[in-house]
Amino acid sequence: METSPNLFAYLQKWHFLLLLCLVTYVETYLERVNGNMNETENQRSDKLDEDLEELRLTVKEVAKHINESPGVIRNWMRELKTHIPTIQGENGYHYFDRPALERLLLIRKLSRDQNYSIKQIEYHFASGGKDIKPEPTPEASEVILKDLKDIKEQLDLQREFNEVLVQQLKKQQMHMENQQKYITDSLNKRDEQLMLAFRESQQARQETAAASQETPDTKQKKGFFSRFFSIDT
């Protein structure tokens, strides 16, 4: 069956119109979807802003929110308390609202991403973020020299202590030697005195014993000879 040129052209025209209608419908649908998505996103954004305005987080909650430990948060509060605008509740606890949360996020960025110390962060806030002065980092050689200097000072102190200790030991040893000499001399002198007393005692006993053994005849003879020699004399 042959198709006439007019019929073919007619079908092409209707086919084009159908495609045009389909494209128009799809574009309209996409615009409607995008509009709904934008409206939903705006509603979510408004709700998020509203939630952030009413935000009240504890230390543990804010630590979890910014992926830090509660100990780190408490340290920041202690060291940078004048720069973290917390809200103090009736119970005395500190709560974090939106400005405080933003400040903690900035502190975390300065500390973790830029390796700022607490002093540098404090200077950053005090100066309005201008002319941040990094802390001077000592060279390795300076650190080694300082350590060697400290070691030398400790060795000098130890040497002085050892000298004083040696002098004290010498004095103590000399004192002990003198004391030992005094004891030895005292013992020797005592022994000599004892020996002398013993000898005198022995001699006295011998004389007493000899005197007690003399007979009357011996005494008479001694008297005769004594008188004889005394007369001759």
Secondary structure, 3 states (H helix, E strand, C coil): CCCCHHHHHHHHHHHHHHHHHHHHHHHHHHHHHHHHHHHHHHHHHHHHHHHHHCCCECHHHHHHHCCCCHHHHHHHHHHCHHHCCCEECCCCCEEECHHHHHHHHHHHHHHHHCCCCHHHHHHHHHCCCCCCCCCCCCCHHHHHHHHHHHHHHHHHHHHHHHHHHHHHHHHHHHHHHHHHHHHHHHHHHHHHHHHHHHHHHHHHHHHHHHHHCCCHHHHHHHHHHHHHHHHHC
